[in-house]
Amino acid sequence: MIVKIELLPAQDPYYTKIDKSRGLPSNTIYGLFQDSKGFIWITSQVGLTRYDGYEFKTYTCPQQTSKPGSFMQEDIYGRIWYQNFDGYVYYVENDTMKMLHQNPPVAVLHFAVINNQLYKLQKNGVDVFDLKTKK
């Protein structure tokens, strides 16, 4: 019996470090999400930020109750949905953040995007929103 063993050098994976020195608004990260277009969405102390591989863009809207949050999902229309730590849900559509008109949240409980609907737990039950009309 002849056994031949060859040792090959391991591969080093390619990675890019992204932090404040590269333009990230905060080094305190609460969540990461990659959308269907390849953008990286980041939640941090300053809110919701999109990274396209070169630049960072942070989204806010005048109705925001607070900026930090941690939960993101993409709907069938390509919009990014985001929940802040106050429990309110926002979405990015046409490169603008907007607030979902909703009942006051019970707590910071995750919402669910399923097919053409968004489900959100509220004080008196579950609100179900049609994603096309947002009603």
Secondary structure, DSSP 4 states (H G I P E B T S, - for coil): --------PPPPPP----SGGGT-S-S-EEEEEE-TTS-EEEEETTEEEEE-SS-EEEE--TT-S-S-EEEEEE-TTSPEEEEETTS-EEEEETTEEEE---PPBSSS---EEETTEEEEEETTEEEEEETTTT-
